[in-house]
Amino acid sequence: MSLNGHLTAHWSKHEEAKAVYDVKARLTGLYNTIKGNLAAIEECISSDAFEEVNTEIVAEAQALVDDLTACKEAMEVHLEFLEWTPPDA
């Protein structure tokens, strides 16, 4: 059975459905937050205002951006789960 099939099957069981959907909703929210904030952070880092910032701060910010980018990319492997919607939604 596909992942979507398993999710849909569990959706029909009230308690399991709530637990599965709560976890899925929080993970999806986390993914969307990371994705949205990464775009904004990268825009800030590439702006003229950031050019005068201390190089150690720039390096630290870039290291965190790199880590968050890796996290986002790792989560994108699981888009089938993150993008699943309940049958009655």
N, C-alpha and C positions, 0 to 999 in steps of 0.2 A: 504494500500500500504506500502511496506517495505521502510526503509530509503533509500536504494539504488534506489528503484523505484522513490521516490520523488526527489532525487538528479539528476537522469537521466532525469526525466520530466522537471525539471528546467533548465537543461543543454541545452535543445532545444530552450530556450528563451534567446536571446543574452544578454540583459542587466542583467537579473537575473542570467544567467550563469556566467558572469564575476564576479558579486558580490559574489555569492555563492562560486565560485572556489577561489577567492582571500581570503576570510575568511578561507576556508578549507585549502588552501596552507599555510597560516600564522600559523594556529593552528597546522598543521602537522609539520611545521618547528620548532615551539616552542617545541612540544613533542619530536621530534628527537634531538633537542639541549639539552633539559633537560636529556633525556635518555643517550646520548653520554657523556655529561659532568659529569653526576653522576658516570658513570663507571670510568672515569679518576680521579675524585676527590676521590672516594673510594679507588682506587689504591694508590694514593698519601698518603692518611691518613693511610693506612695500611703499608706503606713503612718504612724501618728502619730510613730514614732521618726525619720522622715525630715524632719519638719516643722522641726526645729531645725537642720538642716544648712545650711551657708553657701549663699547663693543662686547663687554661681558654680558650686559643685559640683553643685547641683540642675540648673542650666542645662546643664552639660556632660553630666551623666548623661542628661537628657532628649534632648539632641541625638543622643547615641549610640543611645538607644532609637528615636528617629525614623529614624535611618539603618538600624538593624537591622530595623525594621518595614518599611521600603521594600525592603530586601533580601529579607525573607520574602515579601512580596507579589509581588516580581518572580519569585521561585522558584515561587510557587503557580501561575503561568501554565504551568509545566512538570510539573504533578502527574501527567500521564499517564506521563511518563518516571520520575519519582520513585517512583511507586506500582507500577510494573510488577514482576511476579514471574515467574520462569522457569516454563515449562510443567510441569516436574516438581517444583515446590516445593509 
